[in-house]
Amino acid sequence: MAKTLTDRLLAELENEAAITRRVLERVPENKADWKPHEKSMPMGRLAGLVANMPGWIAMMLTQDEFDVAAGPPLPPVKSNQDLLAAFDANVARSKDALKKTNDAHLETKWRMLARGHVVSEVSRYENLRSGVLNHLAHHRGQLTVYLRLNNVPVPSIYGPTADEASFG
């Protein structure tokens, strides 16, 4: 039986969520303001972004557009427990939204705006793959560099790391 796009996205979200949670579990609470370069995002903000990105899936499935300039700021990260709770809630909300949608809806257009100007207008499916899942992997990768530079063991992602010989 052929899998639907919805089934495939749900499976991909579940896989990426497990990997991402392992990275977020390692974020040290006492390094929220640390950044590797003056132009870099502080670790706490980056970890908060990574924790909130899975929630974008639900937003893209339930809204037709989003203006990044008018969007709410990232909630501050107060503790690792809060970070993980936010992440888990975002994943759960998006899994639920995916279970309630269908492939026809995934093929409809979704728009990203910046101060009212269209930045992107492609299918929800394309946005979920590129704008959320690929984008999440990018920022998660940044976060693993932050961990390494702070001597925090980097968990297995898609394979072993110098700190973990397992595949997760």
Helices and strands as residue ranges (DSSP letters): H 5-25, G 29-31, H 43-52, H 55-62, E 65-67, H 80-99, H 103-106, E 109-114, E 117-123, H 124-126, I 127-134, H 135-149
